[in-house]
Amino acid sequence: MNIQSNKGDFMASPNKEMLLDWYRQMVLIREFEETCAQLYEEKRITGVYMHLYSGHEASGIGSMAALRDTDHVITAYRDHGIALILGMDPNVVMAEMMGKRTGSSGGKGGSMHLASAEHNFWGGYAIVGGHLPLAAGIALKERYKGTDNVCMTYVGDGATNNGYFHEALNMSAIWDLPVIWIIENNGYAMGTEVERASGQVELHRKAEAYGIKSYGQVNAQNAMEVYKTASEAVEYARKNGPVVIEHVTYRYRGHGVSDKQYNSRDDMSEELRDWMDNKEPINILRSHIENKYKNVEDILNKHDEDAKRLTQASVEFAESSELPTTYEELMRNQYVSSELVYKTDDSVGAGID
């Protein structure tokens, strides 16, 4: 099942079909993520941590709508929404969340390690900033081959203080690599406000220091604004090299599912209510569609219903799938064979065939 569509349609303004499809994707992501949160509380999804995209939907949807199918996407651990936008089957994603063999990595990757070569989606990385040098490498490959494909790379606000960020951006500038660096600034690096964690609070300016063209800050609760900026940035990157965009957004839950940040401080709860009441990305898009087009309420309501149906179906699929239980499944996809034979006792690795 292909969840994503209309990818790479470079109109200055999205048409009715695109907007309705964006809405479909946004409500699916929200339903999927909120269901995952419930399943984690019920211990039907297990694991160390899980990071949700609720509140960020317009950031991913508006930006990736500017890509072609041949372009690449890579992100950190807040990856479920990105996977669904790119077209990964919700059944396969949910199965991976539950550690089942029908998941995208056979149940061995889990929440933070979603990926799909079919969709040019290279992860899903749990190490903060660890995917950024890989993004530069992906873009280097495309530059070396002489294509005009780009790599859209998402990074959180906290990771902009990480050495990986600065090293990767510096190399992308030196080699004119076609990377769109998107900083998803949701205001908090885990639980610490940006103002307390970064000497430069306009995070896109960190990239400007390396000579990278900046598109500044964008209201990433509005998918139309995100798409307009991303379309310009992608076309620039195809021809000229790296760009940076800072998406100002907000997460509706803590850094991870076990982070109760918003329930522990009254001012945080008030801040959260303001974003949800006045800056809700799904409401902004729905209002825009209803104001622009007539007789669309039934279509929008059907998308709401489909999101619930598809998400519930994904849960049923995952729970009915088997766990990876055999030795062969455990060893599959290992970089080094488990059947190495050491021919001497004197030197580790000597005589390996």
N, C-alpha and C positions, 0 to 999 in steps of 0.2 A: 504494500500500500504506500502510495506516495503522498505524504502530508503537505509537502511544499510544492508550490506552483508559481507561475508567472515570474520565474527567476530570470533576471537579465533583461527586463523590459525597461528601456532607458527613456521613458517619457518624462518631461519636465514635471508633470503632475500625474499622480497615479489615477487610473480610470476606475470606473465603478467595479469592474471585475477584480482588479487588484485590491481595492479597499475591502471588499467583501471577503476576499481570501485572507487578507491580513487579520481581519476580525476573527475569522474561523481559526486561524493559527493561535491568536492571542488567547481566546477562550479555552482552546484545547490545552495550551501550556499551563494556564492558571488552574484548570481542573486537574490536570495531571500532577502538578506540583503540590497542590493542597491535598490531594489524595495520597501522595507519597508521604507527606508529613503525618497524616493520620496512620498510615501503615507502619511508619517508623515508631510512632508512639505505641502501637499495638504489637510491636516486635515481629511484624510480618515482613518488614524490611529490616535487615540487621546490618551491622558494620560499624566502623569507628565513627563515621561522620557522614552527613549529607547536606548539600548546599542547594538552596532552592532559588529559582529565577522569578518568583512572584514579585511583581512590581517593575521588573526589567523588560517585560515583553516587547515593548515598542523599540527598545534599544537594539535587540537582535533582529526583529522582523524588518524594521525600516532600513537597517544597514545592509542586511543580506539580500534584500530585494534588488539591490544595485549590482549584484554579482552575476556572472555567467556560470553555467554548469562546469566549466573547465577551471574555474578559480578554486582557491583553497581556503579552508577555515580552520583555525586552531584556537583553543581557549584553555582556561584553567579548570577548576573543579566545579564551577557553577555552570554545568554543561548540559543539563537535561533539555532546557528550552532550545538551546542551539541545535541539539541533535534532532529535535522534532521539526524545527524550522527547515532544516536541510533535507528532511524527507525520510528520516529513519522511522521505521514502523513502531508505533507505541507499544505493540506487543513485545517486540524484541527489546526495546528499551526497558520496559517494566520487568521483563524476565531477567535482564542483567542486574537490575536493582535488587531483585530477590535472589540473585546468585544461582540462576537456573541455567542448564546447558543450552537452552534455546535463546539465551541472551547474546548480545552482540560480541562478547568476548567469552562465550561459553560459560558465563557465570563467574569468571575468575577476575574480572576487572571491577565490577560494581559501579556505584554511583559516580565516582570521581574519574572514571576511566572509560567513558563512552567514546567510541570512534567508529568510523566506517570508511573504508577505502573507496567503496562504491560512490560515496557522496563527497569525496575529497575532504573528509572531516577527520583531522589527525589528532583529536583528543581535546579535552579531557585529561588534565595533568594535575596531580595532587601537590607537587612541589611548587611553592610560591615562586612565580616568575620563571620556573624551569622550562616552560614551553617557548619562551621568547627567543632564545637562540635558535630553536628549531624552526620558528617562523622565518627568521632571517635565512636559514638554510634552505627552506622550501622556496623562498623567493629567489635565492641565489641560483637554484636549479633552473627556474623559469627564465631568469636573465641569461644564464649560460646557454640554454637551448634556443634563445632568441624568440621566445613567445611574448605575448603581452598579457599573460595570466598574472593575477595578483594573489596575495595571501592576506586575507582579512584576519586580524589578530585581536582578541579581546583580552584585556588585562585589568585587574581591579586597582582601585586607588592605592591600596596599601603596597602593592607590588612595585609601584613606581619609585619606592625608596630602596628597592633591591638592586644589587649589582648587576644581575642578569638584564634588567631593564636597560640600564645605561650602556652596557656592553653591546647588547643586541641593536639598540637604536643607533649607536655610533657606527657599527659595521654596516647597517642598512644605509646610512648616509654616505659612508665612504664609497660603497659600491653601487649606489643608486638603485637599491633593491625595491621591487614593487610590493611594498608592504603597506597596508592601511592599519596603523596602530590605533586601536580604539580603547580609550581609557574609560571604563565604566565606573564613574565616580558616584558611589551611593552614600558618600558622606562619612563612612566608617571603615577603617581597616580593622576587621574583627569588631572590637568594641571601642576603638579609640577614634575620636573625631579627627578629620583630616587636618584641622587647624593645630592640633596638638601633636601630629605625627610628621608633618611635612613643612619644611622651611618655605617652600614655594607652594601656595595653596591653589594657584591656577595650574593644574597639573600638566596641561598641554605645553606650558612654557618650558618644562624640562626637556621636551623633545626639540623645541626651538633652539636650545643651546647647542645642538648638534647640527644645526643648519637644515632641519627637517621642516617642510612646509606645514603650517598649522592651520586648521579650520576652526580653532578656538573651541568654545563651549557651545553645546547644543542641548536644547531641552529634550531630553530623551524619554519624556513621558508622552511626547507627541510624535507618532510614527511618521507623519507627513514631513515634519521638520527634519527628522533623522534621515529619511529617504532622500530629501533634496540635497542635504549636505553630503551624504554618502555617495550619491551619484556623481557629484562633482569631484569628490576626493578619489573615487575609484578610477575615473577617467584620467585624472592627473597622474595617479600612480602607474597606470599602464604605460604612460609615455615618458615619465620623468623620474620616478623613484618614490621614496617613502613619504607618507603624510601622517599626520596625527589628528585625531578628533577626540575631544573630551565630552563624553555623554554624561550629563547631569541627571541622575536617576535616584531611585530609592528602593531598598529592599524591604519587603513587608514583614519579614521574619528576621531573626538574628542571623549572625554570620553563618551558623549551621543550625541544624534542628535542635541541638541540645543547648543552644545559646538562648537564654530567656531574657535577653537584654531589654526588650521593649516592655516587659512586664515588671521590671524592677525599679523603674524610675518614672515618676509622674510626668516630668517634662518630656521624656521619650515617648510615652503613650500619647501625649498631646500632639507631639510632632508627627507621630505615625498617623493619627486620625486626620490631621491636616492634609497629609499626602494622599491618603486613601479617599478622603471626601472631595478634595479640590484638584488633585493632580493625578487621578487614577487613569492610567493609559487606555484601558478598555473603554471606559466611559467617554474619554476624549475622542477616541476613534468612532465609537458608535454615534455620538452626537453629531460628529462631522458628516457621517454617512447619511443619517436621518435628515439633516438639514439640507444636504446637497441633492438627495435623490428621493423620489416619492415611492411609497408602497414597498419599502424594504424591511419593515418590521418583522414580517413572517420569515424572511430569509435569515435575518439576524437571530431570531428566536430559535430557528431550526439549528443554526450553528451552535447555540447554547446547548440544545438538547443533544446534538451529535457529540459534543465534547464530553458530556457525561457518559453517553453510551460507549464511545470509543475507549474512554479511560476505564470504565467498569469492565469492558471486554478485555482490556490489557491485563487487568488484575486477575481475571478468571483464567486467561491464557497462562500467565506466569505461575499461578498457584497450581495449575494442572500439569505444568512442566516438571521434568525430573531434575534432580540435582546432579552435578557432575561427580560421579562416584568412583570411576575406574582409574586405575593407574595410568592407562593410556591417555585419558582426558587430562589428567594432571600434568603429564609430560608434554602434551601437544603444544606446539608453538613456542617451545623453548629455543633460545638462541644457540645453546650448546647441547649436544647430545648427552643424554644421561647414560649412554652405553660406552663412555670412554674407558679404554683399557690402558692401564699403566704397565709398561713392559719392564721397568726397572724400579727398584726400591730406593735408589740413590738420589734421584732428582725428580721432584714433583713435576709431572707433565712431560718428562722425557720419554721419547719413543711413542707419543700419541699418534695414531694413524689419522 
